[in-house]
């Protein structure tokens, strides 16, 4: 993977970023599209932004584990090793770069994933699930994810994760209760199974058993861990870098393939929009509560109930930096499972280039006040929206 030119932040911007208690990366699920997150991370590393907390779901959980489970100087290297491994099958095949030929190549690549799986990630089962004994893992999914377990054990230092130098939160869903669950290294010891549970998307992948409970991909419930981060650390100030790989906006579809693509985009991006609305509403209520408490007589402010309400009525300042993948690689509705080397490289370079673009055009100067104490910066290049063309 080629590296783009490094960009630098002005000193005053670096100083303002250093004022936050935490720097949090929030990584959405999206299969092959996660290569975009890796490129964005490389860009942030180049400009000197490093997380002390990463929250991820599905492929975002895998990227998060690769980052938290390696020392700073090896994080980009380990991410690159993972993404080169999972795109290895097509690395030696001549690849078209544009037009209908590229779309055909991508379709062939996605078909090969369905047929043969992805190196270092998953392989098809010897027998289809409807031929397996009911109740066994073989009857619950089309693919076996043991290759992912081996890959994680090779590329991720779980002892390092559990030293808690970086907080790691991985979103999953309890199969039986339907409740969202976060495996957090500040509360539990993280292993490969927790990462795999976060990415166990049915019916492709089997549920993962952890301490007597079965778990599926967290994206089934919500494809962004933003709400978890906001609720967990509302008293502390934070710079939150949210990297989404699906976008809710797009063109009106012209055929069934484009209908499927729009459906997938809306389905997996809508929860991000819900989170923003939820945050705004919560902060408005928090502000109203604070105003009400200020009106209480001095004698009532020492009341335990008043003090408890006072504790939840204030929060630390939050700067939400939002980046969204809007790069069209010609992979249409199968873009989340199209792992060709050409596509993975393009997504990685797209993420890296978007960070460089944001620095060059001083995107941090364009801010939206979402709620009191919460500012939002959308660093996605405006021109990248023009790349959202029909295949």
Buried (B, 14 or more C-beta within 10 A) or exposed (E): BEEBEBBEBEEEBEEBBEEBEBBBBBBBBBBBBBBBBBBBBBBBBBBEBEBBBBBBBBBBBBBBBBBBBBEEEBBBEBBBBBBBBBBBBBBEEEBBEEEEEBBEBBBEBBEBBEEEBBBBBBBBBEEEBEEBEEEEBBBBBBBBBEBBBEBBEEBBBBEBBBEBEBBBBBBBBBBEEEEBBBBBBEEEEBBBBBBBBBBBBBEBBBBBEBEEBBBBBBBBBBBBBBBBBBEBBBEEBBBBBBBBBBBBEBEEBEEEBBEBBBEBBBEBBBBBEBBBEBBBEBBEEBBEBBEEBEEEEEEEEEEEEBEEBBEEBBBBBBBBBBBBBBBBBBBBBBBBBBBBBBBBBBBBBBBBBBBBBBBEBEBBEEEEEBBEBBBBBBBBBEEBEEEBEBB
